[in-house]
Amino acid sequence: MRERNLSRNQSLFLIKRLGAEVPFTISYHKEVGNHDIPALPAAMKARMKSTIETKLSTYPEQYALPLRRTLKGYWKLRIGDYRVVFEFDRSTIIVLGIGHRKDIYYRMKRRMYP
């Protein structure tokens, strides 16, 4: 995985896969906590939190879709008109951006490739 500026806010979720529990650590890019989450409407913040805790922490590859072109290697989770852009491996999910679908991909390109 690439080096990222991660916030210290990390939570541990336990995933059940075929009878075994697999821990997923969810980390957030520092820009997510500083800019993306405060910009969300209050109702969307609550919905975003519950969706990340349920769908993203259980089976990210089942609920998310891979991105293409310049953001290849990253994944997106759709929550209404908003998107969560992240990457993951066997034990870690890194949330790289949260935003409205009209501008999240442009902001992600600028954030990942300055």
C-alpha positions as CSV (number, residue, x, y, z in Angstrom):
1,M,0.0,0.0,0.0
2,R,1.1,3.6,-0.6
3,E,2.2,5.8,2.2
4,R,-0.7,8.1,3.3
5,N,-1.2,10.8,5.8
6,L,-3.5,8.9,8.2
7,S,-5.3,10.4,11.2
8,R,-4.9,8.7,14.5
9,N,-8.6,7.9,14.5
10,Q,-8.7,4.2,13.8
11,S,-11.3,1.7,14.7
12,L,-11.2,-2.1,14.7
13,F,-14.1,-4.1,13.2
14,L,-14.4,-7.8,13.3
15,I,-15.6,-9.5,10.1
16,K,-17.1,-12.9,9.9
17,R,-16.0,-14.8,6.8
18,L,-16.8,-18.5,6.5
19,G,-16.9,-19.0,10.2
20,A,-13.7,-17.1,10.9
21,E,-13.3,-13.5,12.3
22,V,-11.0,-11.3,10.3
23,P,-10.1,-7.9,11.8
24,F,-10.4,-4.8,9.5
25,T,-8.7,-1.6,10.7
26,I,-10.4,1.4,9.2
27,S,-8.2,4.5,8.8
28,Y,-9.1,7.9,7.5
29,H,-6.9,10.2,5.4
30,K,-6.2,13.5,7.4
31,E,-8.1,15.5,4.7
32,V,-11.2,13.4,5.3
33,G,-11.4,14.5,9.0
34,N,-10.4,18.1,8.3
35,H,-12.4,18.9,5.2
36,D,-14.7,16.2,3.9
37,I,-16.7,15.2,7.0
38,P,-17.3,18.8,8.2
39,A,-18.6,19.8,4.8
40,L,-21.4,17.1,4.8
41,P,-25.0,17.9,5.9
42,A,-25.8,16.6,9.4
43,A,-28.2,13.9,8.2
44,M,-25.6,12.6,5.7
45,K,-22.9,12.4,8.5
46,A,-25.1,10.0,10.5
47,R,-26.0,8.0,7.4
48,M,-22.3,7.9,6.3
49,K,-21.1,6.6,9.6
50,S,-23.7,3.8,9.8
51,T,-23.0,2.7,6.3
52,I,-19.2,2.6,6.7
53,E,-19.7,0.7,9.9
54,T,-22.0,-1.9,8.4
55,K,-21.2,-2.3,4.7
56,L,-17.6,-1.2,4.4
57,S,-16.5,-3.0,7.5
58,T,-18.1,-6.3,6.5
59,Y,-17.4,-7.1,2.9
60,P,-16.0,-4.0,1.0
61,E,-15.6,-5.9,-2.3
62,Q,-19.3,-7.0,-2.2
63,Y,-20.7,-3.5,-1.7
64,A,-18.2,-1.3,-3.5
65,L,-17.1,-0.9,-7.1
66,P,-13.5,-0.5,-8.4
67,L,-12.6,2.8,-10.0
68,R,-11.1,3.1,-13.4
69,R,-8.7,5.2,-15.4
70,T,-6.6,7.6,-13.3
71,L,-8.0,6.3,-10.0
72,K,-7.5,2.7,-10.9
73,G,-6.7,0.7,-7.7
74,Y,-9.1,2.6,-5.6
75,W,-12.7,1.7,-4.8
76,K,-16.0,3.6,-4.3
77,L,-18.9,3.1,-2.1
78,R,-22.2,4.8,-3.2
79,I,-24.3,6.3,-0.5
80,G,-27.1,8.3,-2.2
81,D,-25.5,11.1,-4.1
82,Y,-22.3,10.9,-2.1
83,R,-19.3,8.6,-2.6
84,V,-16.7,7.2,-0.3
85,V,-13.4,6.6,-2.1
86,F,-11.1,4.1,-0.4
87,E,-8.5,1.4,-0.8
88,F,-8.1,-1.8,1.0
89,D,-6.0,-5.0,1.4
90,R,-6.6,-8.0,3.6
91,S,-6.7,-6.2,6.9
92,T,-6.8,-2.4,6.4
93,I,-9.3,-0.1,4.8
94,I,-8.1,3.5,4.2
95,V,-10.9,6.0,3.5
96,L,-9.3,8.6,1.2
97,G,-12.2,10.9,0.4
98,I,-15.9,11.5,1.0
99,G,-17.9,13.9,-1.1
100,H,-20.7,14.6,-3.5
101,R,-20.5,12.6,-6.8
102,K,-20.2,15.8,-8.9
103,D,-16.8,16.7,-7.6
104,I,-15.3,13.8,-5.5
105,Y,-13.4,12.3,-8.4
106,Y,-11.8,15.6,-9.4
107,R,-10.8,16.3,-5.7
108,M,-9.4,12.7,-5.4
109,K,-7.2,13.2,-8.4
110,R,-5.8,16.4,-6.9
111,R,-5.4,14.9,-3.5
112,M,-3.7,11.7,-4.6
113,Y,-1.6,13.1,-7.5
114,P,-0.7,16.8,-6.5
